Amino acid sequence: MPEVGTVPESWDDDQLLAALKEALQAQGEVPPEFVEAGKSAYMWHNIDAELASLTYDSTRDQDRVPSMRSETASIRALTFTSEHLIIELEVSGESLLGQVIPAHEGTVEIQAGDGVVGTATVDKLGWFPIRPIPASPFRLRYHAADGTDVLTGWITL
Amino acid sequence: MRNDPSVIMLVERARDGDQRAWDQIVARYAPLVWSICGRYQLNRADIDDVGQTVWLLLVEQLGNLRVSAALPGWLATTTQRECLRVLRAARKYDLTGSPGDGQMSPDQAPAMIEQEILAAELNAALRAAFADLPQRCRQLLSMLLSEPPLSYAKISAALSMPVGSIGPQRARCLGRLRRSPHLTAFSDCGVMGGRAENTRTSHAGGGHRA
């Protein structure tokens, strides 16, 4: 066992007890379901897919206009880029519309913190609608028949 | 402060597929994530989103050695960044709120976060040390910490312990706590000294410091 140094030893019993109280209280303030949600995130450990990282976020990069974005005003626009493709997302009103570029038919799986919450079909033009808009953090996994398997980063809208 | 070797080990085990190690990481650091969210005065739904995002990002980053070597710092800065992102997004939709109301300036944030990390590490170490105590000690210390405070007579009755033994037992249990290997990481830095001064001040109830 390593040698215990001098600093903790300098605490008297009252100080140590007060510190312990603070430590236990800090833990007691955290709702159990907050901890449980964190534990369940582990289900997404070791997912083997090509990762698409966030390269544009309208709340972050307001001054930059993404090259392939349509002119329509949207509340929130996001772009994810992987080695082989781009996934664009736009929130307008009650729905979330996505597009895969280059276009290729396939499916999009909607993954939330605690499991898969839905799927969407990607049409010939690469478009896919997601309804309703997921309320909690989610990400998308795009599969195409040619073996493409791309995973976006986590999104909160 | 040195990194706690037990945390590095937990990260390695979680990376290798051990869910229980992951659960321990979450249990250990959830109070840190929670307290940072509290500082930004987010509503509960936003706090849940931030918390979940932080853990999901950590799952993605488990293979990243730089993260495991400095986990508390990574968690604190990631939580802060996610909180700010939520606030920015909310502000964009709610134009009536003036930006920055009640928020800390960016200059204050790094020092604050450093404090939060140190406090969270110390708290986690104290909880781990406490968990390692014999059950009798945990019972006694819990009763001594209960709010509202219990009289020695009540503690004596509840634990079937003579009133005269409570004082010496308290000292013995706290001695064991103090010598716990979990607290070793704090012995070579000033954090405990600083904390001790704070506790002393608050304990005295006066709050007057020279």
Boltz contact constraints between the chains, C-beta under 6 A:
constraints:
  - contact:
      token1: [A, 1]
      token2: [B, 181]
      max_distance: 6.0
  - contact:
      token1: [A, 2]
      token2: [B, 184]
      max_distance: 6.0
  - contact:
      token1: [A, 4]
      token2: [B, 179]
      max_distance: 6.0
  - contact:
      token1: [A, 4]
      token2: [B, 184]
      max_distance: 6.0
  - contact:
      token1: [A, 4]
      token2: [B, 187]
      max_distance: 6.0
  - contact:
      token1: [A, 5]
      token2: [B, 187]
      max_distance: 6.0
  - contact:
      token1: [A, 5]
      token2: [B, 188]
      max_distance: 6.0
  - contact:
      token1: [A, 7]
      token2: [B, 187]
      max_distance: 6.0
  - contact:
      token1: [A, 7]
      token2: [B, 192]
      max_distance: 6.0
  - contact:
      token1: [A, 7]
      token2: [B, 193]
      max_distance: 6.0
  - contact:
      token1: [A, 8]
      token2: [B, 178]
      max_distance: 6.0
  - contact:
      token1: [A, 8]
      token2: [B, 183]
      max_distance: 6.0
  - contact:
      token1: [A, 8]
      token2: [B, 187]
      max_distance: 6.0
  - contact:
      token1: [A, 8]
      token2: [B, 192]
      max_distance: 6.0
  - contact:
      token1: [A, 11]
      token2: [B, 196]
      max_distance: 6.0
  - contact:
      token1: [A, 13]
      token2: [B, 174]
      max_distance: 6.0
  - contact:
      token1: [A, 14]
      token2: [B, 203]
      max_distance: 6.0
  - contact:
      token1: [A, 15]
      token2: [B, 196]
      max_distance: 6.0
  - contact:
      token1: [A, 15]
      token2: [B, 199]
      max_distance: 6.0
  - contact:
      token1: [A, 15]
      token2: [B, 200]
      max_distance: 6.0
  - contact:
      token1: [A, 16]
      token2: [B, 174]
      max_distance: 6.0
  - contact:
      token1: [A, 16]
      token2: [B, 178]
      max_distance: 6.0
  - contact:
      token1: [A, 18]
      token2: [B, 199]
      max_distance: 6.0
  - contact:
      token1: [A, 18]
      token2: [B, 203]
      max_distance: 6.0
  - contact:
      token1: [A, 19]
      token2: [B, 199]
      max_distance: 6.0
  - contact:
      token1: [A, 20]
      token2: [B, 126]
      max_distance: 6.0
  - contact:
      token1: [A, 21]
      token2: [B, 145]
      max_distance: 6.0
  - contact:
      token1: [A, 23]
      token2: [B, 123]
      max_distance: 6.0
  - contact:
      token1: [A, 23]
      token2: [B, 126]
      max_distance: 6.0
  - contact:
      token1: [A, 23]
      token2: [B, 127]
      max_distance: 6.0
  - contact:
      token1: [A, 26]
      token2: [B, 31]
      max_distance: 6.0
  - contact:
      token1: [A, 26]
      token2: [B, 123]
      max_distance: 6.0
  - contact:
      token1: [A, 27]
      token2: [B, 31]
      max_distance: 6.0
  - contact:
      token1: [A, 30]
      token2: [B, 30]
      max_distance: 6.0
  - contact:
      token1: [A, 30]
      token2: [B, 31]
      max_distance: 6.0
  - contact:
      token1: [A, 30]
      token2: [B, 34]
      max_distance: 6.0
  - contact:
      token1: [A, 34]
      token2: [B, 51]
      max_distance: 6.0
  - contact:
      token1: [A, 35]
      token2: [B, 26]
      max_distance: 6.0
  - contact:
      token1: [A, 35]
      token2: [B, 27]
      max_distance: 6.0
  - contact:
      token1: [A, 35]
      token2: [B, 30]
      max_distance: 6.0
  - contact:
      token1: [A, 37]
      token2: [B, 52]
      max_distance: 6.0
  - contact:
      token1: [A, 38]
      token2: [B, 26]
      max_distance: 6.0
  - contact:
      token1: [A, 38]
      token2: [B, 30]
      max_distance: 6.0
  - contact:
      token1: [A, 38]
      token2: [B, 55]
      max_distance: 6.0
  - contact:
      token1: [A, 39]
      token2: [B, 23]
      max_distance: 6.0
  - contact:
      token1: [A, 39]
      token2: [B, 26]
      max_distance: 6.0
  - contact:
      token1: [A, 41]
      token2: [B, 55]
      max_distance: 6.0
  - contact:
      token1: [A, 41]
      token2: [B, 56]
      max_distance: 6.0
  - contact:
      token1: [A, 41]
      token2: [B, 59]
      max_distance: 6.0
  - contact:
      token1: [A, 42]
      token2: [B, 19]
      max_distance: 6.0
  - contact:
      token1: [A, 42]
      token2: [B, 22]
      max_distance: 6.0
  - contact:
      token1: [A, 44]
      token2: [B, 59]
      max_distance: 6.0
  - contact:
      token1: [A, 45]
      token2: [B, 59]
      max_distance: 6.0
  - contact:
      token1: [A, 59]
      token2: [B, 88]
      max_distance: 6.0
  - contact:
      token1: [A, 59]
      token2: [B, 89]
      max_distance: 6.0
  - contact:
      token1: [A, 113]
      token2: [B, 52]
      max_distance: 6.0
  - contact:
      token1: [A, 113]
      token2: [B, 56]
      max_distance: 6.0
  - contact:
      token1: [A, 136]
      token2: [B, 49]
      max_distance: 6.0
  - contact:
      token1: [A, 137]
      token2: [B, 49]
      max_distance: 6.0
  - contact:
      token1: [A, 137]
      token2: [B, 52]
      max_distance: 6.0
  - contact:
      token1: [A, 137]
      token2: [B, 53]
      max_distance: 6.0
  - contact:
      token1: [A, 154]
      token2: [B, 53]
      max_distance: 6.0
  - contact:
      token1: [A, 154]
      token2: [B, 56]
      max_distance: 6.0
  - contact:
      token1: [A, 156]
      token2: [B, 49]
      max_distance: 6.0
  - contact:
      token1: [A, 156]
      token2: [B, 53]
      max_distance: 6.0
